[in-house]
Amino acid sequence: MNYEPVIGLEVHAQLKTETKAFCSCPTRFGAQPNTQICPVCLGLPGTLPVLNRRMVEFAIRTALAFHGEISKDSVFARKNYFYPDLPKGYQISQYDRPLAVGGYLDIETKVPSPPRGEGQGEGATRRIRLVRIHMEEDAGKLIHEGIPGSEGSSFVDYNRAGVPLIEIVSEPDLRSPEEAGSYLRLLRSVVQYLDVCDGNMEEGSLRCDANVSVRPEGSEKYGTKVEVKNMNSFKSVEAAIQYEIDRQIQAIAAGERIVQETRLWDADPQKTFSMRSKEEAHDYRYFPEPDLIPVMVDAAWIEKVQGGLPELPDAKRRRFVEALELSHYDASVLVSSKSIADFFEKTIAIYNKPKMASNWILSELLRYLHEEGRGIEQSRVTPQLLAEMLRMIGDGALSGKMAKEIFKEVYQTGASAVSIVEKKGLKQVTDESAIAQVIDQVLAKHPDKVQDYKAGKEKLFGFFVGEVMKATRGQANPQKLNTLLKTKLSS
Ligand SMILES: [Zn+2]
């Protein structure tokens, strides 16, 4: 029997606010443990939470970008559970009245296939619906390992306790690990465009839990779902989901029943392990947070946030294709990350040749960065440097072939193409009198071949071009050389 996977994702995104959700402690990542804490986020008796307005604004921003419906009066709730990383003994979250319901993301299911320049069909689009987006606070962090002399000890860092999060919950609309991967990539790129979350999965500012079940193909009924946690990269999300699908299909084939549980992904053996049987909502004894009033969001606020939304990846890609005449594939890669799109747009703001800029960024620059494992933010090549080199190519001062060599050096050193060309004496010769002079010398050296050419051996034209190029070390501008040589030979 063939089985169909059914996948839903719950994504936690840490909001880039300066301060925590309910107190004024800073949220800086990587600070010394327990240096960004206060009585409120430590849950000491007698303290009261004060809602961070910026957190609500960022959450509204995200919900609007995903076409969700904003609630005019959402409610914070206490989610009660006991765990050492949760000093209050409960997490302030939202339960039956979240900030936003509904919404969707349109993901591309088939990435149009490279090679670039041919067959760039649009990928098919699938709409993945959202259940809700709600606000909550993060818990602290437990450290069980890696501290010398601490065998058998655990440590807790409360710096993260109270950092604002949004949880974005999808419907179980995803049907493969690859779709889950595209959904997550698009989601990350949108929160980065919105500037509400840095999207760093390794540092945990974007975390993803997957609900995975399988059912016989064609069946309408959902199978028993298992929640998979602890994936900290796109790759591990896809691998964990694939592992879980295979595990469930094998278990069913062996006549076992799937139990509802939470499983942890372990990247080392590439397997999931049972952590605990899944809690039901009533295990958390949710009730409205008595220390906070409902979050009132009026139409004017929504309108203001809506008006401030930036151009999002979809719209940007459409504009790149329609107004700048880039291919669908190239535009998709450029907008896939906000920093690549920014780099591209800054480059063409200086030297407006979109196709050329896109080619150099996508082929040369990204290739070098990839080899080094760097992001474009850490590139020594700036938009300014790239634009300057493109201008030299456009002006005929640099041939495409020479440019590739020069670019390698710009990339490695961060020096300008102009200075490298000067240093190497590689400047293309465009001065007509200089080229004409070399042509005269070459023709004078080969009077017999000139005779033959004039008598009809036109193939010799290539020979003369070759000689001139040799004499100029390949630096003669080819167009100018051709025109001048033709004139001289026909005179
Ligand atoms: Zn605090």
Residues whose N, C-alpha, C, O or C-beta is under 5 A from the ligand:
A	BS01	ZN	C23 S24 C25 Q36 I37 C38 V40 C41
